[in-house]
């Protein structure tokens, strides 16, 4: 069970987003464009002018995710895909943070526009796959219906994360945080349901 506690802790750290600006990026080199509002939205809000460190550090979350999934994958090969998605998400997160130090002008704008969505999608998929794989580890004929409901709640959590990411992009920060809270709440329900099913989980671990 300790392996799964570590995994759930990693997911909580990845879901919680409290962005704190720290290191300043090189001054943005403005360029002529027919869409100045979009450029301002991406550069001033989405990318920002300072590197943002998550109060509940994503780096620690990714580290715990990779350690826990690698640990569990030694017994259950299904968790390899969790490790792969986690590694891809971590790499995109790091690149997103350091990109403005190397790109400027139109390149920073275009990269910021595209990479925001790519990074968000890969992170959401990585979190969902981790939860879904744990649910699959629990699966048997006696709890099939129970797990199906749990998976549906996982989908609601992932959908909330998608909406939150979209709202943040368009600078609707209050709505974004509301949907982030929904994501966290539904994730809590998923963990609670898995905890109620922990005897089956422990049995699965013993027989893996």
VOMI-718674 format. One record per residue: chain; x, y, z of N, C-alpha, C in turn; residue number from 1. Coordinates in Angstrom, 3 decimals, always signed. Last residue first. Example, Ala and Ser with C-alpha at 12.3 -4.5 7.8 and 13.67 -1.06 7.14 Angstrom:
REM VOMI-718674
A +12.850 -2.250 +7.080 +13.670 -1.060 +7.140 +12.900 +0.030 +7.870 2
A +13.190 -5.690 +7.800 +12.300 -4.500 +7.800 +13.200 -3.300 +7.800 1
//
This chain:
REM VOMI-718674
A +0.247 -10.304 -7.033 +0.803 -9.788 -8.282 +2.020 -10.619 -8.715 208
A -0.890 -10.954 -4.678 -0.936 -11.984 -5.694 -0.347 -11.524 -7.040 207
A -0.633 -8.699 -3.121 -0.051 -9.939 -2.636 +0.040 -10.996 -3.713 206
A -2.098 -6.837 -4.633 -0.655 -6.652 -4.455 +0.015 -7.964 -4.043 205
A -4.684 -7.849 -4.336 -4.092 -7.802 -5.652 -2.571 -7.657 -5.574 204
A -5.032 -7.413 -1.639 -5.046 -8.777 -2.120 -4.392 -8.861 -3.500 203
A -5.040 -4.641 -1.620 -3.970 -5.346 -0.924 -3.881 -6.793 -1.375 202
A -7.426 -4.229 -3.078 -6.144 -3.717 -3.568 -4.990 -4.468 -2.936 201
A -9.309 -5.320 -1.401 -9.114 -5.923 -2.704 -7.780 -5.488 -3.295 200
A -9.020 -3.524 +0.699 -8.771 -4.948 +0.928 -8.545 -5.684 -0.381 199
A -9.783 -1.030 -0.352 -8.371 -1.308 -0.113 -8.069 -2.778 +0.142 198
A -12.093 +0.215 -0.993 -11.839 -1.047 -1.673 -10.424 -1.554 -1.397 197
A -11.906 +2.576 +0.293 -12.956 +1.655 +0.722 -12.764 +0.270 +0.121 196
A -9.891 +3.673 -1.306 -9.606 +3.343 +0.099 -10.649 +2.380 +0.643 195
A -11.318 +4.128 -3.615 -10.242 +3.138 -3.641 -9.883 +2.714 -2.229 194
A -12.993 +6.125 -2.656 -13.578 +4.871 -3.149 -12.531 +3.764 -3.213 193
A -11.088 +8.096 -2.029 -11.947 +7.553 -0.975 -12.553 +6.220 -1.398 192
A -10.086 +8.645 -4.574 -9.198 +8.065 -3.558 -10.012 +7.432 -2.438 191
A -12.440 +9.750 -5.698 -11.808 +8.559 -6.283 -10.923 +7.867 -5.259 190
A -12.794 +11.987 -4.082 -13.820 +10.946 -4.084 -13.247 +9.643 -4.639 189
A -10.511 +13.438 -4.814 -10.664 +12.971 -3.436 -11.701 +11.870 -3.331 188
A -11.195 +14.015 -7.445 -10.049 +13.141 -7.193 -10.112 +12.580 -5.778 187
A -13.255 +15.775 -6.900 -13.584 +14.487 -7.520 -12.425 +13.503 -7.392 186
A -11.712 +17.855 -5.765 -12.781 +17.211 -4.997 -13.129 +15.847 -5.581 185
A -9.998 +18.591 -7.876 -9.431 +18.074 -6.640 -10.477 +17.319 -5.822 184
A -11.919 +19.475 -9.748 -10.992 +18.392 -10.074 -10.421 +17.747 -8.812 183
A -13.038 +21.580 -8.330 -13.877 +20.435 -8.702 -13.001 +19.231 -9.026 182
A -10.828 +23.243 -8.222 -11.381 +22.726 -6.969 -12.272 +21.519 -7.232 181
A -10.614 +23.802 -10.919 -9.506 +23.095 -10.254 -9.974 +22.500 -8.934 180
A -12.936 +25.251 -11.236 -12.857 +23.929 -11.854 -11.680 +23.118 -11.310 179
A -12.132 +27.509 -9.777 -13.348 +26.767 -9.396 -13.288 +25.354 -9.968 178
A -9.951 +28.414 -11.200 -9.728 +27.872 -9.857 -10.953 +27.103 -9.355 177
A -11.267 +29.262 -13.530 -10.238 +28.219 -13.610 -10.008 +27.586 -12.247 176
A -12.833 +31.322 -12.569 -13.497 +30.108 -13.062 -12.504 +28.951 -13.129 175
A -10.708 +33.070 -11.977 -11.628 +32.632 -10.924 -12.329 +31.343 -11.337 174
A -9.424 +33.525 -14.474 -8.736 +32.820 -13.398 -9.674 +32.311 -12.302 173
A -9.517 +33.741 -17.398 -10.692 +33.646 -16.525 -10.261 +32.863 -15.280 172
A -7.582 +33.789 -19.354 -7.475 +34.735 -18.239 -8.751 +34.806 -17.394 171
A -7.574 +31.756 -21.142 -8.322 +32.957 -21.511 -8.433 +33.963 -20.364 170
A -6.162 +29.835 -19.682 -5.587 +30.397 -20.907 -6.267 +31.700 -21.272 169
A -7.992 +29.173 -17.701 -6.762 +29.875 -17.332 -6.140 +30.525 -18.557 168
A -9.901 +27.799 -19.191 -10.276 +29.051 -18.542 -9.042 +29.858 -18.147 167
A -8.405 +25.544 -19.958 -8.933 +26.462 -20.969 -9.268 +27.828 -20.361 166
A -7.912 +24.371 -17.466 -6.787 +24.788 -18.310 -7.239 +25.781 -19.369 165
A -10.555 +23.815 -16.642 -9.722 +24.722 -15.859 -8.557 +25.254 -16.694 164
A -11.295 +21.928 -18.555 -11.996 +23.212 -18.503 -11.159 +24.237 -17.749 163
A -9.501 +19.861 -17.812 -9.485 +20.422 -19.169 -10.127 +21.813 -19.175 162
A -10.313 +19.306 -15.209 -8.958 +19.802 -15.440 -8.842 +20.446 -16.817 161
A -12.827 +18.282 -15.705 -12.707 +19.525 -14.932 -11.335 +20.153 -15.130 160
A -12.099 +15.922 -16.975 -12.830 +16.939 -17.732 -12.756 +18.285 -17.028 159
A -10.924 +14.569 -14.811 -10.098 +14.937 -15.965 -10.774 +16.028 -16.786 158
A -13.210 +14.246 -13.182 -12.041 +14.957 -12.676 -11.161 +15.439 -13.825 157
A -14.776 +12.693 -14.858 -15.269 +14.009 -14.453 -14.102 +14.860 -13.953 156
A -13.166 +10.422 -14.921 -13.398 +11.174 -16.159 -13.907 +12.577 -15.862 155
A -13.407 +9.578 -12.271 -12.092 +9.970 -12.792 -12.243 +10.818 -14.049 154
A -16.078 +8.871 -12.316 -15.679 +10.024 -11.498 -14.294 +10.514 -11.912 153
A -15.828 +6.633 -13.949 -16.646 +7.760 -14.397 -16.284 +9.026 -13.618 152
A -14.325 +4.985 -12.271 -13.733 +5.468 -13.521 -14.512 +6.666 -14.064 151
A -16.234 +4.443 -10.293 -14.999 +5.144 -9.942 -14.342 +5.740 -11.179 150
A -18.039 +2.962 -11.771 -18.461 +4.254 -11.225 -17.237 +5.091 -10.857 149
A -16.438 +0.730 -12.250 -16.941 +1.520 -13.378 -17.382 +2.910 -12.921 148
A -16.072 -0.316 -9.724 -14.942 +0.328 -10.388 -15.378 +1.163 -11.582 147
A -18.643 -1.345 -9.296 -18.094 -0.346 -8.381 -16.963 +0.421 -9.058 146
A -18.762 -3.283 -11.301 -19.682 -2.142 -11.343 -19.165 -0.999 -10.466 145
A -16.688 -5.046 -10.368 -16.667 -4.445 -11.695 -17.547 -3.193 -11.768 144
A -16.221 -6.548 -8.127 -16.277 -5.092 -7.969 -16.295 -4.362 -9.302 143
A -16.189 -9.226 -8.839 -17.039 -8.811 -7.718 -17.177 -7.294 -7.601 142
A -14.355 -9.646 -10.870 -15.787 -9.793 -11.167 -16.685 -9.252 -10.061 141
A -11.943 -6.942 -10.575 -12.316 -8.360 -10.598 -13.831 -8.442 -10.782 140
A -9.470 -4.429 -10.392 -10.592 -5.025 -11.119 -10.729 -6.531 -10.897 139
A -7.361 -3.058 -9.351 -8.400 -3.516 -8.420 -9.431 -4.429 -9.080 138
A -5.974 -2.295 -11.551 -5.315 -3.223 -10.619 -6.323 -3.821 -9.651 137
A -7.673 -0.400 -12.593 -7.527 -1.681 -13.288 -6.866 -2.723 -12.421 136
A -7.179 +1.651 -10.770 -8.511 +1.054 -10.825 -8.462 -0.300 -11.512 135
A -4.571 +2.227 -11.515 -4.830 +1.737 -10.161 -6.191 +1.049 -10.117 134
A -5.125 +3.180 -14.059 -4.338 +1.949 -13.920 -4.489 +1.360 -12.524 133
A -6.498 +5.534 -13.507 -7.187 +4.458 -14.228 -6.453 +3.136 -14.069 132
A -4.527 +7.129 -12.301 -5.719 +6.737 -11.547 -6.403 +5.526 -12.185 131
A -2.729 +7.292 -14.495 -2.283 +6.769 -13.202 -3.474 +6.294 -12.373 130
A -4.324 +8.480 -16.428 -3.834 +7.118 -16.652 -3.360 +6.496 -15.346 129
A -4.709 +11.040 -15.263 -5.845 +10.137 -15.493 -5.374 +8.698 -15.639 128
A -2.100 +12.081 -15.253 -2.829 +11.919 -13.989 -3.967 +10.927 -14.156 127
A -1.570 +12.065 -18.033 -0.704 +11.329 -17.104 -1.406 +11.068 -15.778 126
A -3.566 +13.780 -19.006 -3.559 +12.371 -19.406 -2.721 +11.538 -18.440 125
A -2.719 +16.172 -17.842 -4.048 +15.634 -17.520 -4.115 +14.154 -17.853 124
A -0.190 +16.435 -19.088 -0.293 +16.334 -17.629 -1.630 +15.720 -17.222 123
A -0.904 +16.675 -21.756 -0.078 +15.536 -21.337 -0.154 +15.348 -19.826 122
A -2.397 +19.095 -21.649 -3.027 +17.833 -22.059 -2.230 +16.630 -21.578 121
A -0.449 +20.989 -20.836 -1.650 +20.753 -20.034 -2.282 +19.409 -20.356 120
A +1.429 +20.853 -22.947 +1.835 +20.539 -21.569 +0.636 +20.208 -20.701 119
A -0.205 +21.683 -25.082 +0.459 +20.370 -25.111 +0.831 +19.935 -23.699 118
A -0.957 +24.257 -24.275 -1.978 +23.223 -24.432 -1.364 +21.825 -24.434 117
A +1.574 +25.505 -24.161 +0.655 +25.563 -23.024 -0.348 +24.422 -23.101 116
A +2.697 +25.195 -26.669 +3.190 +24.361 -25.576 +2.288 +24.402 -24.350 115
A +1.360 +27.153 -28.253 +1.205 +25.712 -28.509 +1.563 +24.874 -27.285 114
A +2.023 +29.635 -27.004 +0.655 +29.330 -27.426 +0.450 +27.822 -27.537 113
A +4.803 +29.507 -26.702 +3.935 +29.632 -25.540 +2.507 +29.236 -25.845 112
A +5.605 +29.399 -29.369 +5.893 +28.273 -28.486 +4.990 +28.308 -27.262 111
A +4.703 +31.911 -30.216 +4.193 +30.691 -30.836 +4.418 +29.470 -29.951 110
A +6.171 +33.649 -28.453 +4.714 +33.692 -28.552 +4.157 +32.382 -29.103 109
A +8.826 +32.988 -29.000 +8.299 +32.805 -27.640 +6.764 +32.770 -27.659 108
A +8.901 +33.707 -31.709 +9.137 +32.317 -31.321 +8.608 +32.040 -29.917 107
A +8.531 +36.482 -31.759 +7.469 +35.605 -32.263 +7.651 +34.144 -31.881 106
A +10.536 +37.097 -28.847 +9.802 +37.597 -29.990 +8.715 +36.629 -30.437 105
A +12.494 +34.190 -27.844 +11.954 +35.535 -27.663 +11.197 +35.941 -28.923 104
A +13.909 +31.507 -25.988 +13.129 +31.994 -27.124 +12.579 +33.378 -26.817 103
A +15.255 +31.023 -23.620 +15.940 +30.732 -24.877 +15.214 +31.281 -26.104 102
A +13.643 +31.608 -21.526 +15.045 +32.009 -21.392 +15.783 +31.861 -22.723 101
A +11.168 +30.478 -22.120 +11.348 +31.918 -22.342 +12.782 +32.408 -22.168 100
A +11.649 +27.653 -21.371 +11.546 +28.089 -22.759 +11.770 +29.589 -22.949 99
A +11.480 +26.772 -18.776 +12.755 +27.389 -19.193 +12.695 +27.964 -20.608 98
A +8.876 +25.773 -18.493 +9.389 +26.731 -17.521 +10.619 +27.473 -18.038 97
A +8.667 +23.945 -20.591 +7.744 +25.090 -20.537 +8.286 +26.173 -19.609 96
A +10.532 +22.050 -19.787 +10.789 +22.854 -20.985 +9.908 +24.102 -21.006 95
A +9.229 +21.005 -17.537 +10.525 +21.667 -17.380 +10.811 +22.563 -18.585 94
A +6.927 +19.935 -18.767 +6.809 +20.943 -17.709 +8.112 +21.721 -17.556 93
A +7.975 +18.017 -20.483 +7.276 +19.161 -21.045 +7.152 +20.285 -20.031 92
A +9.023 +16.244 -18.562 +9.917 +16.878 -19.531 +9.268 +18.122 -20.142 91
A +6.681 +15.448 -17.252 +7.728 +16.145 -16.503 +8.664 +16.892 -17.453 90
A +5.368 +14.119 -19.347 +4.768 +15.306 -18.742 +5.806 +16.123 -17.984 89
A +7.115 +11.983 -19.776 +6.840 +12.930 -20.866 +6.271 +14.232 -20.311 88
A +6.953 +10.719 -17.272 +8.242 +11.241 -17.732 +8.040 +12.273 -18.843 87
A +4.239 +9.997 -17.277 +4.761 +10.884 -16.241 +6.073 +11.521 -16.652 86
A +4.167 +8.228 -19.417 +3.400 +9.472 -19.500 +3.882 +10.484 -18.457 85
A +5.889 +6.257 -18.310 +6.204 +6.894 -19.585 +5.473 +8.232 -19.720 84
A +4.560 +5.485 -15.974 +5.907 +6.048 -15.892 +6.243 +6.822 -17.155 83
A +2.246 +4.439 -17.080 +2.151 +5.579 -16.156 +3.499 +6.276 -16.051 82
A +3.275 +2.314 -18.470 +2.717 +3.418 -19.255 +2.523 +4.650 -18.372 81
A +3.993 +0.675 -16.339 +5.040 +1.253 -17.184 +4.518 +2.435 -17.981 80
A +1.891 -0.485 -15.096 +2.284 +0.833 -14.594 +3.447 +1.438 -15.374 79
A +1.663 -3.000 -16.152 +0.710 -1.986 -16.603 +1.118 -0.584 -16.166 78
A +3.380 -4.694 -14.841 +3.876 -4.025 -16.038 +2.931 -2.951 -16.567 77
A +3.934 -4.941 -11.559 +2.802 -4.878 -12.482 +3.205 -4.048 -13.691 76
A +6.366 -4.884 -10.275 +5.451 -5.988 -9.996 +4.309 -6.067 -11.001 75
A +7.623 -2.695 -11.261 +8.456 -3.877 -11.046 +7.597 -5.109 -10.769 74
A +5.712 -0.749 -11.129 +5.894 -1.423 -12.414 +6.788 -2.648 -12.298 73
A +6.078 +0.315 -8.587 +4.948 -0.590 -8.800 +5.113 -1.384 -10.095 72
A +8.423 +1.825 -9.137 +8.379 +0.857 -8.043 +7.267 -0.167 -8.273 71
A +7.574 +3.533 -11.131 +8.673 +2.611 -11.415 +8.692 +1.489 -10.379 70
A +5.611 +4.918 -9.710 +5.203 +4.082 -10.840 +6.303 +3.095 -11.242 69
A +7.207 +6.203 -7.733 +6.148 +5.270 -7.345 +5.741 +4.362 -8.500 68
A +8.968 +7.799 -9.291 +9.483 +6.804 -8.330 +8.423 +5.755 -8.023 67
A +7.188 +9.391 -10.747 +8.122 +8.510 -11.444 +8.662 +7.422 -10.521 66
A +5.832 +10.722 -8.659 +5.100 +9.930 -9.646 +6.019 +8.930 -10.338 65
A +7.884 +12.077 -7.359 +7.156 +11.031 -6.641 +6.393 +10.127 -7.608 64
A +8.544 +13.827 -9.482 +9.545 +12.919 -8.925 +8.874 +11.759 -8.196 63
A +6.161 +15.238 -9.796 +6.650 +14.394 -10.882 +7.678 +13.387 -10.379 62
A +6.074 +16.528 -7.280 +5.000 +15.643 -7.704 +5.452 +14.701 -8.802 61
A +8.352 +18.092 -7.403 +8.289 +17.037 -6.396 +7.213 +16.031 -6.774 60
A +7.485 +19.727 -9.527 +8.709 +18.950 -9.659 +8.739 +17.801 -8.644 59
A +5.251 +21.015 -8.547 +5.059 +20.006 -9.583 +6.304 +19.140 -9.727 58
A +4.807 +21.960 -5.213 +5.738 +21.811 -6.324 +5.413 +20.662 -7.270 57
A +2.694 +24.084 -4.422 +2.711 +22.637 -4.214 +3.496 +22.071 -5.398 56
A +3.438 +26.444 -5.732 +3.590 +26.341 -4.282 +3.605 +24.874 -3.860 55
A +5.255 +26.414 -8.704 +4.034 +25.976 -8.045 +4.302 +25.832 -6.549 54
A +6.828 +29.158 -9.999 +7.041 +27.944 -9.227 +5.757 +27.617 -8.485 53
A +7.251 +30.690 -13.009 +6.290 +30.457 -11.935 +6.553 +29.111 -11.269 52
A +9.374 +33.193 -14.241 +9.155 +31.760 -14.054 +8.241 +31.561 -12.855 51
A +7.811 +36.118 -15.558 +8.653 +35.464 -14.564 +8.353 +33.971 -14.535 50
A +6.007 +36.970 -17.320 +7.327 +37.590 -17.410 +8.291 +37.054 -16.355 49
A +3.796 +34.682 -19.099 +4.211 +35.543 -18.003 +5.605 +36.103 -18.220 48
A +2.302 +32.838 -20.586 +3.733 +32.619 -20.352 +4.199 +33.420 -19.141 47
A -0.311 +33.959 -20.075 -0.059 +32.512 -20.163 +1.400 +32.198 -19.865 46
A +0.105 +36.892 -19.826 -0.637 +36.051 -18.874 -0.214 +34.583 -18.910 45
A +1.794 +38.053 -21.684 +1.617 +38.701 -20.385 +0.940 +37.798 -19.354 44
A +1.721 +36.256 -23.905 +2.992 +36.688 -23.308 +2.802 +37.216 -21.893 43
A -1.051 +35.796 -24.428 -0.098 +34.691 -24.294 +1.143 +35.122 -23.528 42
A -2.145 +38.393 -24.473 -2.720 +37.348 -23.626 -1.710 +36.241 -23.368 41
A -0.574 +39.658 -26.415 -0.544 +40.133 -25.033 -1.075 +39.064 -24.071 40
A -1.374 +38.184 -28.650 +0.038 +38.185 -28.231 +0.150 +38.611 -26.773 39
A -4.063 +38.908 -28.738 -3.680 +37.509 -28.522 -2.242 +37.408 -28.044 38
A -3.806 +41.646 -29.276 -4.501 +41.207 -28.055 -4.116 +39.769 -27.721 37
A -2.534 +41.783 -31.768 -1.810 +42.225 -30.568 -2.466 +41.772 -29.272 36
A -2.592 +40.613 -34.505 -3.357 +40.093 -33.362 -2.665 +40.483 -32.053 35
A -0.929 +41.367 -36.432 -2.314 +41.805 -36.597 -3.194 +41.314 -35.448 34
A +2.251 +42.602 -35.283 +1.313 +41.522 -35.566 -0.082 +42.106 -35.717 33
A +5.632 +43.272 -34.628 +4.396 +43.714 -35.260 +3.531 +42.503 -35.598 32
A +6.932 +42.488 -31.370 +6.990 +42.417 -32.825 +5.630 +42.818 -33.385 31
A +9.039 +42.815 -28.442 +7.761 +42.983 -29.139 +7.966 +42.927 -30.651 30
A +10.736 +40.753 -26.548 +10.994 +41.600 -27.708 +9.714 +41.691 -28.528 29
A +10.660 +40.674 -23.015 +10.051 +40.246 -24.273 +10.316 +41.256 -25.385 28
A +13.534 +40.253 -21.068 +12.472 +41.151 -21.517 +11.975 +40.731 -22.891 27
A +13.999 +37.011 -19.624 +14.510 +38.121 -20.445 +13.348 +38.955 -20.983 26
A +12.108 +36.462 -16.552 +12.543 +36.067 -17.879 +13.202 +37.260 -18.583 25
A +12.865 +36.253 -13.080 +12.383 +37.044 -14.206 +12.963 +36.539 -15.520 24
A +11.798 +33.841 -10.765 +12.897 +34.342 -11.592 +12.353 +35.058 -12.821 23
A +8.749 +33.852 -9.726 +10.050 +33.996 -9.051 +11.080 +34.639 -9.980 22
A +5.281 +33.641 -9.047 +6.350 +34.102 -9.940 +7.647 +34.330 -9.173 21
A +3.458 +30.835 -8.209 +4.174 +31.961 -7.600 +5.306 +32.389 -8.539 20
A +0.381 +29.180 -8.378 +1.541 +29.667 -9.120 +2.152 +30.906 -8.468 19
A -0.848 +26.436 -7.356 -0.786 +27.790 -6.800 +0.502 +28.398 -7.333 18
A -2.536 +23.629 -7.985 -1.763 +24.656 -8.693 -1.917 +26.008 -8.001 17
A -2.865 +20.217 -7.514 -2.895 +21.516 -6.851 -1.984 +22.503 -7.569 16
A -2.099 +18.020 -9.085 -3.411 +18.631 -9.280 -3.464 +20.032 -8.685 15
A +0.397 +17.287 -8.166 +0.258 +17.692 -9.560 -1.068 +18.402 -9.825 14
A -0.107 +16.583 -5.534 +0.824 +17.682 -5.795 +0.688 +18.193 -7.226 13
A -1.812 +14.398 -6.001 -2.313 +15.581 -5.291 -1.421 +16.782 -5.579 12
A -0.029 +12.624 -7.211 -1.148 +13.157 -7.985 -1.749 +14.396 -7.322 11
A +1.706 +12.036 -5.081 +2.225 +12.664 -6.289 +1.100 +13.318 -7.085 10
A -0.052 +10.724 -3.377 +0.558 +11.985 -2.939 +1.101 +12.756 -4.137 9
A -0.535 +8.446 -4.898 -1.631 +9.389 -4.660 -1.107 +10.742 -4.189 8
A +2.046 +7.267 -4.776 +1.458 +7.642 -6.058 +0.342 +8.672 -5.879 7
A +2.276 +6.778 -2.064 +3.250 +7.650 -2.709 +2.698 +8.159 -4.044 6
A +0.226 +4.944 -1.748 +0.174 +6.198 -0.999 +1.088 +7.221 -1.660 5
A +1.252 +2.900 -3.314 +0.081 +3.615 -3.801 -0.120 +4.919 -3.041 4
A +3.332 +2.031 -1.743 +3.614 +2.443 -3.110 +2.462 +3.298 -3.650 3
A +2.069 +1.207 +0.555 +2.912 +2.396 +0.611 +3.208 +2.930 -0.788 2
A +0.823 -1.215 +0.000 +0.000 +0.000 +0.000 +0.856 +1.264 +0.000 1
//
